[in-house]
Amino acid sequence: MIALSRTGGMRLPEFHEVLEVDGDGVFKMWRSVSKASELPSPIGRFAGSVTDAQKEALGAASKRAAGEGSRAWLVSPDSPVDRFDVDGVNATLGIHHPGEDAWKDLAALVRPLLRELTSSPLAAIALEIVDGGPKLVHQGTEPLTLDLSTLTVRADHRRAGQSLARWTAPSPATAQGEVVAKPGWKLDLPLEHGFDLKPGDRVTADVTFVAHNGDRLIPVGLQTP
C-alpha cells in the first residue's frame, strides 16, 4: 500500500487530500482543494485502477523507499505538508520539496496522480464555465452530500498576470442549505462582478463550500484556471 496525505496550508480551505494505491493498482482518493495539483480539478471521491505501467513503477519505487527507511525534511510553517506512507515507513516534506534519493523518485510518481486520477470520479464536484457562467456540476456515479449554507463565490479581474480587482457575490445570492448532488446535478452560480474588462483581461472564479466525506464535514474549494 502506498498512501499520500496532503494537509494544512495558510490559504483557506486548507488542504485535505488523501490517496491510497494498493499492490494491485486499485486506488481510492479524496480531494478537497481544486488546485492541490498543477491545474484546477474536481473535488470529492475518486476510485479506480492505475495503469499497469504506473503500477509497476510505483511498486519498484515504493520498495526502494521502504528500504531507505523513514525520512523527514524541514517544513516551513506556512507550507502544506505531504506525508508518504509505504510498508510501515514514512516520509514528511513540504508540498514543494522534491525529497531526496528513493523518496524523491516515489514523490515524483505519486504527486501527479492527485491530478491525473480525477479522471475517475466516483462522487465529485467540478466547477465549469458554461455559456460564460460558472456552474457546479456533479461527476461520477454516486451521490455526494454538500452543505452549501456557507457557499461563497468570488471573482478576480486579472490583467497581464496581475490582480486588478476582486468581487464577492452577496450572501443572499449564494444562500443554500444541504443538498445531495447526484448524477445530472448542476447549480448555476452568480458572477455579476461588473469589472471593466479590456481585451486580453481574464476573469477567474473560485468557490468554497463544505462537503461530506463519510461522517466528516470538510471545507472544499474549486477554482477556474
N, C-alpha and C positions, 0 to 999 in steps of 0.2 A: 504494500500500500504506500502510495506517495500522497502526501497532503500538503497543501499550501493554504495558510490563512493570512489574510492581509487586514490589519486593523489600525484604528487611530487616524491621526492627521489633524491639522489645525482647521481645515475647511469643513464646514458642515454641509451635508451629513458626513459623519466620519465613515471611513472605510469599514466594511464588514463583508469580506469576500472569503469564501471557503470553497476549495476544490479538492476532491479526493479521486484518485485513479487507482483501481486495484490491479492485481497482477495480470488479469485477463484483458486489461484495457478498458474496462467499464468505468465510467465516471459519473459523479454527481457533483453539482456545483450550485452555489448560491451567490448571486451578485447583488450588491446594493447601491453601488456608485457607478453611474454610466461611464465615467472616464477613469475607471480603475485600470483600463488598458489604454493603448495609444489613441484609439478613436472611440467616440461615444458608441455605446451598445446597450441592449436591453438590460433590465434588472429582473430578478426573480429566480426561479428554479430552472435548472437545465440538467439533462441527463442523456446518456448515450454511450458510445464507444469511440475511443480514439482510433486512428488508422493503425494498420499493422506496423507500418514504418515508425510511427510515433511510439507505439507500444515497445518495440524493440529498442529504440533509442532511449526511452525513459527507463526501461529495465536495466540497461547497461550503465547509464549514468547514476541510477539510484544505488546500484551495487558499489560503484566507486565511492559515492558519497558516504554510504554506510560504513565502508572500510576505513574511511578517513576519520570518522567519529564526529561527535557534536562540535559545533563551532558557533561563536558569537562575535559579531562586529559592532563597533560603537555606532549607536543610532542617535542622531540629533533629536532634541526634544520635540521639534515640530514635524518630524517625518513620520509618515505611516510606516508600520513595521511588517515585514514579511517573515513568516516562520515556515520553514520546510521541515516536515517530519518523514523519516524513512526508517523503517525497521528498528525502531527504538532509539534512534539518534535524531538530532535536530540541528538546524542552523537558524540563527536570527540575524537579520540585517535590515537596513533601511530600504525603502522602495526603489531608490535609485542606485544603491550599492550593487555592483555586479557580483560580489562574492569572490572567492579565490579557489583555485585548484578544482577538485571534483565538485564542490558545491557551486562553483561558478558555472560549470557545464550543466548541472542539473537546473539551476535557476534560469539559465538561458533557454532551456527547453520548456520549462513549466510556465513561466510568466506569460508568454504569448498565448497560452491556452485560455487565459481569462477572457481574451477577446474571441479567439477562434471558436471556442466551444459554445458560444452564444448562438451559433447556427443550429443548435439542437435544443430549442426551448421546450420545457415541459409545462411551466406556468409562469409566463414572463410578461412584462410590460415594456413597450418601446415608445419613444417619442418620435413621431413622424410629422413631417410638413406636407400637408395635402392641400392643393389649391391655394398655397400661400399661407395657410393657417396651421397651427400646431394641433396635434391630436395625441392623446394617449391611446395606444392600441394593444389589445391582448394578443400574445403569441403563444402557441403550444396547444396542447390537448386537455390540460387540466385547469380547474379554476384557481384563481389567486385572490384572496381576500385583501382588500385595501381599506385603509382608513384615510379618507380624503377631507377630514374635518380641519386639517392644518395645511391643505393644499395651497402651495404658493407658486405663482407663475411670474417669472422675471424675464426681461429682455435687455440686451446690451447692444448699443449702437457703436459699431467699430468702423474705423477708417484707417487704412494703412497700418493695420496691426495695433492701433491704439483705441482704447475705450473712450468714447466721447460723452455718453450719457447712459443712465440705467433707468429702467421703468419697472414698476411692480404693479401687478393687477390689483385693483381694490378687492378687499376681502369678500364683499357680497357677491362679486362676480365669480369667485372660486369656491365659495362655501359649499361643501358636500358632506356626506356622512360616510358610513361604512357601506361598501359595495363589494359584491362578489363578481370579479371580472372573469368571464367565460369566453370560449371561442366565439369570435364575432363582436365582442365588446369593444366600443370606442367611446371616447369622450372628447368633445371639442373644447379647446382651451382659448381664453381671451388673449388677444395680442394687439389691443388698441393703444399702441405706445406713443403715437404722434411724433415720431422722430422726423427731422428734416433731412431726408436722405438725398445724397448726391450719387452720381454714377460711380460705381466701384465700392460703395459702402456695403457693409454686411450687418445683418441683424441676427444675433444668436439668441436662443431661448434656453432657459433652464427651469426645471420643475422639481419641486420637492413635496413629498408626502410620506405616508407610513404604509408599510406592507407587512402582512403576517407571514412569518416563516415558522410553521408549526404553532407552538404556544408563545412565540416571541414576536413582539412588535418592533420592527426595525425601520428607522428613518432611511429613506431612499432618495436618490437624486438622479434626474435624467437631463441630458444636455444635447443640443444640436451641435453639429461640427462647427 
